[in-house]
Amino acid sequence: MTRAFGPFKSATIMVFSILAFSASDAVGQSKSLKDDLVGSWKFVSSTSKRDDDSATWGHDPVGSLIFTGNGRFSLQIMRSDRPKYKSNTRMRGSLIENQATTRGTLSYFGTYDVNESNHTLTFHVLGSSFPNYNDTDQARTVTLTGDDLKIENRSPSRGRGPTFQTWETAK
């Protein structure tokens, strides 16, 4: 009778050994910073200030930052108090409406790289609402703690720096 269970016993031991090895291997591995960035992030705050010392993004700003696993990103930050266009047509905004839109919106997209050793994120900007960012590399220092992402920008488009942005995992 013991012989009939011999192959079953060997197979069972082999399966448990593989599972145990896989579990111990998974515990020993830590995800990379790049892996941890992948996903959607919600804008929380920024230390950026306007010339009058008010918050660049106003009260209750909105924003989205998305990192894909294949190295692409998309970032948008907007003031929530931007005035609506009286014409209800994007192409017919008044000078004041267009100025409020320009000063209250920043978006850019492209590809990104992460330097794991110094926690540096480099955005390779393909297109931006701020044309001076087009076809540039924008280096940032990042700190990731749980669901909180902090990004330091040493030379922001705002003109004064450095600034720090806080993002949280979008749920």
The 8 nearest C-alpha neighbors of each residue, nearest first, counted from 0:
[[1, 2, 3, 4, 5, 6, 7, 8],
 [0, 2, 4, 3, 5, 8, 6, 7],
 [1, 3, 5, 0, 4, 6, 7, 8],
 [2, 4, 0, 1, 5, 6, 7, 8],
 [3, 5, 7, 2, 1, 6, 8, 0],
 [6, 4, 2, 8, 7, 3, 9, 1],
 [5, 7, 9, 8, 4, 10, 3, 2],
 [8, 6, 4, 10, 5, 9, 11, 3],
 [7, 9, 11, 5, 6, 10, 4, 12],
 [10, 8, 6, 12, 11, 7, 13, 5],
 [9, 11, 13, 7, 12, 8, 6, 14],
 [12, 10, 8, 14, 13, 9, 7, 15],
 [11, 13, 9, 15, 10, 14, 16, 8],
 [12, 14, 10, 16, 11, 15, 9, 17],
 [15, 13, 11, 17, 16, 12, 10, 18],
 [16, 14, 18, 12, 17, 13, 19, 11],
 [15, 17, 13, 19, 14, 18, 12, 20],
 [18, 16, 20, 14, 19, 15, 21, 13],
 [19, 17, 15, 21, 16, 20, 22, 14],
 [18, 20, 16, 22, 17, 21, 15, 23],
 [19, 21, 17, 23, 18, 22, 24, 16],
 [22, 20, 24, 18, 19, 23, 17, 25],
 [21, 23, 25, 19, 24, 20, 18, 26],
 [22, 24, 26, 20, 25, 21, 19, 27],
 [25, 23, 21, 27, 22, 26, 20, 28],
 [26, 24, 22, 28, 27, 23, 21, 29],
 [25, 27, 23, 24, 28, 22, 29, 21],
 [28, 26, 24, 25, 23, 29, 22, 21],
 [29, 27, 25, 26, 24, 30, 23, 31],
 [30, 28, 31, 27, 26, 25, 32, 34],
 [29, 31, 34, 28, 32, 35, 33, 25],
 [30, 32, 34, 33, 35, 29, 115, 36],
 [33, 31, 35, 34, 36, 115, 30, 113],
 [32, 34, 36, 31, 35, 113, 37, 115],
 [35, 33, 31, 32, 37, 36, 30, 68],
 [34, 36, 32, 33, 37, 31, 30, 38],
 [37, 35, 33, 34, 32, 38, 66, 143],
 [38, 36, 66, 67, 34, 35, 68, 33],
 [39, 37, 66, 65, 36, 67, 40, 168],
 [38, 40, 65, 169, 64, 168, 66, 41],
 [39, 41, 168, 169, 64, 167, 63, 166],
 [40, 42, 63, 169, 167, 166, 62, 168],
 [43, 41, 62, 166, 63, 61, 44, 165],
 [44, 42, 166, 165, 41, 167, 45, 60],
 [45, 43, 165, 164, 42, 46, 166, 60],
 [44, 46, 164, 47, 163, 165, 162, 43],
 [45, 47, 162, 163, 48, 164, 44, 54],
 [46, 48, 162, 45, 55, 54, 49, 163],
 [49, 47, 54, 55, 52, 53, 46, 50],
 [50, 48, 52, 55, 53, 51, 54, 47],
 [49, 51, 52, 48, 53, 55, 159, 54],
 [50, 52, 49, 53, 48, 54, 55, 47],
 [53, 51, 49, 48, 50, 54, 55, 47],
 [54, 52, 49, 48, 51, 55, 57, 50],
 [53, 55, 48, 57, 56, 49, 47, 52],
 [56, 54, 48, 49, 47, 57, 53, 103],
 [55, 57, 78, 54, 60, 103, 77, 58],
 [58, 56, 54, 55, 78, 60, 59, 79],
 [57, 59, 60, 56, 79, 78, 54, 80],
 [58, 60, 79, 57, 61, 78, 56, 43],
 [61, 59, 78, 79, 56, 58, 77, 57],
 [62, 60, 77, 76, 42, 79, 78, 59],
 [63, 61, 76, 42, 75, 41, 77, 60],
 [62, 64, 41, 75, 74, 40, 42, 65],
 [65, 63, 74, 40, 73, 39, 75, 41],
 [64, 66, 39, 73, 72, 38, 40, 74],
 [65, 67, 72, 37, 38, 71, 36, 39],
 [68, 66, 71, 37, 69, 70, 72, 38],
 [67, 69, 70, 37, 66, 34, 71, 38],
 [68, 70, 67, 71, 66, 110, 37, 111],
 [71, 69, 110, 111, 68, 67, 72, 112],
 [70, 72, 110, 67, 109, 66, 111, 69],
 [73, 71, 66, 65, 108, 109, 110, 67],
 [72, 74, 108, 65, 64, 107, 109, 75],
 [75, 73, 64, 106, 107, 63, 108, 65],
 [76, 74, 106, 62, 63, 105, 64, 107],
 [75, 77, 62, 105, 104, 61, 106, 63],
 [78, 76, 104, 61, 103, 60, 62, 79],
 [77, 79, 60, 56, 103, 80, 57, 81],
 [78, 80, 60, 81, 59, 77, 61, 58],
 [79, 81, 78, 82, 57, 58, 60, 103],
 [80, 82, 79, 78, 99, 100, 83, 103],
 [83, 81, 80, 84, 96, 99, 100, 85],
 [82, 84, 85, 81, 87, 96, 86, 92],
 [85, 83, 87, 86, 92, 96, 82, 88],
 [84, 86, 87, 83, 92, 88, 93, 96],
 [85, 87, 88, 84, 91, 92, 89, 93],
 [88, 86, 84, 85, 89, 83, 91, 92],
 [89, 87, 86, 91, 90, 84, 92, 85],
 [88, 90, 91, 92, 87, 84, 86, 97],
 [89, 91, 88, 92, 86, 87, 93, 97],
 [92, 90, 88, 89, 86, 93, 87, 84],
 [91, 93, 96, 84, 97, 90, 89, 94],
 [92, 94, 96, 95, 97, 91, 84, 85],
 [93, 95, 97, 96, 98, 92, 99, 91],
 [94, 96, 98, 93, 97, 99, 92, 100],
 [97, 95, 93, 99, 98, 94, 92, 100],
 [98, 96, 100, 94, 99, 95, 92, 93],
 [97, 99, 95, 101, 100, 96, 94, 102],
 [100, 98, 96, 102, 97, 101, 103, 81],
 [99, 101, 97, 103, 98, 102, 104, 96],
 [102, 100, 98, 99, 103, 104, 97, 105],
 [101, 103, 99, 100, 104, 98, 105, 55],
 [102, 104, 78, 100, 77, 101, 99, 56],
 [105, 103, 77, 101, 76, 100, 102, 78],
 [106, 104, 76, 75, 128, 77, 129, 107],
 [107, 105, 75, 128, 74, 127, 76, 104],
 [106, 108, 127, 74, 126, 73, 128, 124],
 [109, 107, 73, 72, 124, 126, 125, 74],
 [108, 110, 125, 124, 72, 123, 71, 73],
 [111, 109, 71, 123, 70, 72, 122, 124],
 [110, 112, 122, 70, 121, 123, 71, 72],
 [113, 111, 121, 120, 114, 122, 70, 110],
 [112, 114, 120, 119, 115, 33, 121, 111],
 [113, 115, 119, 116, 118, 117, 120, 112],
 [114, 116, 118, 117, 113, 32, 119, 31],
 [115, 117, 114, 118, 119, 113, 32, 31],
 [116, 118, 119, 115, 114, 140, 113, 141],
 [119, 117, 115, 141, 114, 116, 140, 120],
 [118, 120, 140, 114, 117, 139, 113, 141],
 [119, 121, 113, 139, 138, 112, 140, 114],
 [122, 120, 138, 112, 137, 111, 139, 123],
 [121, 123, 111, 137, 136, 124, 110, 138],
 [124, 122, 136, 110, 111, 109, 135, 121],
 [125, 123, 109, 134, 135, 126, 133, 108],
 [124, 126, 109, 134, 133, 108, 123, 127],
 [127, 125, 133, 107, 124, 108, 109, 134],
 [126, 128, 107, 129, 106, 130, 133, 132],
 [127, 129, 106, 105, 130, 107, 126, 104],
 [128, 130, 127, 131, 132, 105, 106, 133],
 [131, 129, 132, 133, 127, 128, 126, 134],
 [130, 132, 133, 129, 127, 135, 134, 156],
 [131, 133, 130, 135, 129, 127, 134, 124],
 [134, 132, 126, 130, 125, 131, 135, 124],
 [135, 133, 125, 124, 132, 123, 126, 136],
 [136, 134, 124, 132, 133, 123, 137, 125],
 [135, 137, 123, 122, 124, 121, 138, 134],
 [136, 138, 122, 121, 135, 123, 139, 124],
 [139, 137, 121, 120, 122, 136, 119, 140],
 [140, 138, 120, 152, 151, 119, 121, 150],
 [139, 141, 119, 151, 150, 118, 120, 138],
 [142, 140, 150, 149, 118, 119, 139, 151],
 [141, 143, 149, 148, 144, 150, 140, 118],
 [142, 144, 148, 147, 149, 145, 141, 146],
 [145, 143, 147, 146, 148, 142, 149, 167],
 [144, 146, 147, 143, 148, 168, 167, 35],
 [145, 147, 168, 167, 144, 148, 143, 166],
 [148, 146, 167, 144, 145, 143, 166, 149],
 [147, 149, 143, 166, 165, 142, 167, 144],
 [150, 148, 165, 142, 141, 164, 166, 143],
 [149, 151, 141, 164, 163, 140, 139, 152],
 [150, 152, 163, 140, 139, 162, 153, 141],
 [153, 151, 162, 139, 161, 154, 155, 163],
 [152, 154, 161, 160, 155, 151, 162, 139],
 [155, 153, 160, 152, 161, 156, 159, 158],
 [156, 154, 157, 152, 158, 160, 153, 159],
 [157, 155, 158, 154, 129, 159, 132, 131],
 [158, 156, 155, 159, 47, 160, 49, 154],
 [159, 157, 156, 155, 160, 154, 161, 49],
 [160, 158, 157, 155, 161, 154, 156, 162],
 [161, 159, 162, 154, 153, 155, 158, 152],
 [160, 162, 153, 152, 154, 159, 155, 151],
 [163, 161, 160, 152, 47, 46, 151, 153],
 [162, 164, 151, 46, 45, 150, 152, 149],
 [165, 163, 45, 150, 149, 44, 151, 166],
 [164, 166, 149, 44, 43, 148, 45, 42],
 [167, 165, 42, 148, 43, 41, 147, 40],
 [168, 166, 147, 41, 40, 146, 148, 169],
 [167, 169, 40, 146, 41, 39, 170, 147],
 [170, 168, 40, 41, 39, 167, 38, 63],
 [169, 168, 39, 40, 41, 167, 38, 146]]
